[in-house]
Amino acid sequence: MEQFFGKKNWLFCDGDLPPAGDREPLGHEALMVTNLNAQDVHLVIDLYFEDREPVKGLTAMVAAERVHCFRLDQPLGDQRFQIPSGQYSLVLHSDLPVASVFGRLDVRQPNLAYYSVTGYAW
């Protein structure tokens, strides 16, 4: 029997796209998803905002035994939704357990700062 590692649901509360800046590397946020399963996983992503209605049902896929880095400053999911600047939370749902982490490269800091956060998983 195959053993699964990870969780099917993840919540990342502290989304806030930093400005890209004018030098490499560019400021951004990213959602990294690792699929240790022997089959592809299908994701559904919901976004919640401070000042607008939620965007629910964005879809994406991570191939079997692969990792995928979703750059959140670029269009997201099969629907190619562009996350607006400002505060937001991201909820990730997967049809099989995955491991996920959320990161931010913030160019507003003098020496650049990369933050990585494990979300709440259930």
N, C-alpha and C positions, 0 to 999 in steps of 0.2 A: 504494500500500500504506500502511495506517495505521501511524504510529509510536506506540509506547507509551512513556510516561514513568512511572517508579516501579518498584516491586518487588511481588512477589506475597506475600511473607512478611515480617513485622515482629515483632521481639521488644523489649518494654519491661520491663526487670527491676525498676525501682524504684517499684512501686505501693505506696502507703500513704495511704489516705484520711485527710485532715485533718478535724478537727472542723468543723462548719458555722459555729460561732461565733454571736454574738448581734447582728451588724450586717451590713449589706449592704456589699460583696458577700459572699455566703456562701462559706466554704471548700469546695473541691471539687477533683476531678481530672476531666480530660476527655481523650478520644481523638479527635483530628481526622483525618479521612480525606478526601483530595481525589481525585476521580475525573476525570481529563482524557479519558477514553475516550468514544467516541460511543455507548456502550451502558452500561446499568446494571451495576454490579459486585455480586457476592454475596460476603459475608464470613462467615467462620467464626472465632469467637473462643474461645480456650482460656485458662483461668486456672489458675495454679499458686500454692499457698499454703505458708506456713511450717508450719502446724499442722493441715492437713486435706487430704483427697484433692482432686485437681484437678477442675475443672468444665470439661468439653470440649464443643465442638459448639454453642455459642451462635451463632445466625445473625442476620444483619442485611443491609441493602442500602444502597448509595449510588447515587443516580440519576446518569445520564449527565451529564458536564460539570458536576458539582456538588460541593460540600463538605458534609460532615455532621459535626457536633460531638456526640459521644456523651458526655453527662455521666455520669461513673462513680459519682456519689453517688445516681443515680436508677436504676431497673431497666434492665437492659441486654439488648438483643437481642429477638428475637421471643419468647423464653422469659421475658423480664422478670425476669432473675436479679438479685438485689440483692447486690452485692459487700460482704462483711463488712469491718469495720474490721480493721486489721493489715496486715502485709506480704503482698504478692502480686506475681506477674509476669503480664504479659498477652502472649499470642501471637496475632497477627492473620494470617489467611490470606485471600487474595482470589483470585477466579478470573481477574482481569485485573490488570495492574500498577496500583498506586495509590501516592500519597505520603501519609505518615502522621507525626504528631507527637503526643507525650503531654505534657500540661501539668498543673500543680498550682497552685491558689491557696491558699496556706497562711496562715491568719489567726492562727497562733501567733506569727508574726513581728511585731515592734512596728509596722512601717510597711506591713504586708501584703507578701507576696512571691509573684510568679508565676514558676514555673519551667517552662521548656519544653525538652523533650528529644527529639531525634531518636533513634529506636530503631536496633537492629541490623537491617539489611535483607538479604535474599537472594532 
